[in-house]
């Protein structure tokens, strides 16, 4: 796994490295500059290849360093010096007052002046092929104004290749939020560890390609307090559940899935199929009688527990059908296409109060829970007071459903999904997942996962139903709840990347994710590392 740090965590690492281990700040600054200069040299090398094909745009390599007063600016000035010494024509622009510069940045300015360089204090007149954005570092907490906002606009309008130092200026390091305006980089070179804002949106969209450079700040600088957030790096993946060579269909787990109201049978088909594609041994779908033929045709491997007029034992209610089947299951899942009628509401209450079996709750299941605030409050209190007696609960809302569940505005959810997930994971004593371009998963009083696999084609109807089935299928194979959620999210995204390789992102349908799952699971099973499709 790869750690994701907040600004405060990164600053603590810096301090521990400098004060605790004795590595001078200027040494770290020089190594950071070397990493950025190396990336620019590599880009120029790639550009030479493009020029040979008549596609180049960096022919003059004219470079501008746009730097602020903090240490991020010092990094940028050092990058410019290194490039200048290699023959790049470089201009240096200090956006701010020299007297407000950090001690390290003042030293970098003095070094440049010793080399005869002129430091601009106004918007440059020339045109540039490369601009290094070193206006702000990870400490920014408000919108750029005045000359700083003008500098951001200048960079974005330049048409140059833009490299951001550590994080694009204007992006919040903790949330990925944009403070008024932000630099849109082609590549961001970040140092030591990934910052959360480079993975969360909209910051991730501003960062371009992200390179993590090791500059001498290592995990020892955590001093025994590692960050709580992590992701899976490129080429990494969680281990799949162990397969017993002497097992049978019962060995690999049984999932009871309550899904698919009239007209919504597709949700049940996708979710039940995903349970089986994830490796579970058996799935039983709790559905209305009217969905019998669809389910038997689309998922013949699934068993059915039917309710409503014409069911095998007369007009059985949804709750009666559930009670009859619940004892069979190892894991319960509910919500995809379930509907929000009175029977569905009764079922969700039963699932949350009458069984301690692991439960994955999605879609309409979450909406039903959210609309009964008294029941939700009582459930939170019960699960907090009787933590050891409560069964496993995993909730997988999209931002709109999470806003309804938490009683907040969707803009608040999108602004900081990590904090909201962590807060409500504690309240519900549950694993809480917020689906999105960078899906977040949090466990009570513990770790947080932010996903980087997947693509825009997955923003399609039925994609969440597939995720519900994957997580339930992994739970049925006895994965720990948080690990099942993280692995399920990651595999779901990889399946989308695999499917997009075949159909493109525009044509990606949820059903194609199942084919992608087969490719991903096979690759993971064989440990070939071929799941590196299009990790951001």
ZIZIWO-V476499 format. One record per run of one state. SS is the DSSP state (@ for helix, = for strand, . for the rest). FROM is the first residue (numbers start at 1). LEN is the number of residues. Records with the same first field share a line. If there is no record, write none. Layout:
# ZIZIWO-V476499
SS->FROM-LEN ; FROM-LEN
This chain:
# ZIZIWO-V476499
.->1-1 ; 6-1 ; 21-4 ; 53-10 ; 68-3 ; 86-4 ; 95-3 ; 101-2 ; 115-4 ; 121-9 ; 135-11 ; 158-3 ; 166-5 ; 172-6 ; 179-8 ; 192-2 ; 199-4 ; 208-1 ; 214-5 ; 223-6 ; 232-22 ; 259-6 ; 278-4 ; 299-4 ; 309-7 ; 317-1 ; 327-4 ; 335-7 ; 354-4 ; 362-2 ; 372-1 ; 386-7 ; 407-3 ; 416-1 ; 429-2 ; 436-4 ; 443-5 ; 451-5 ; 459-4 ; 477-4 ; 504-6 ; 527-10
=->2-4 ; 63-5 ; 90-5 ; 119-2 ; 130-5 ; 161-5 ; 171-1 ; 178-1 ; 187-5 ; 194-2 ; 209-5 ; 229-3 ; 254-5 ; 282-7 ; 303-6 ; 316-1 ; 331-4 ; 358-4 ; 393-6 ; 431-5 ; 440-3 ; 448-3
@->7-14 ; 25-28 ; 71-15 ; 98-3 ; 103-12 ; 146-12 ; 196-3 ; 203-5 ; 219-4 ; 265-13 ; 289-10 ; 318-9 ; 342-12 ; 364-8 ; 373-13 ; 399-8 ; 410-6 ; 417-12 ; 456-3 ; 463-14 ; 481-23 ; 510-17
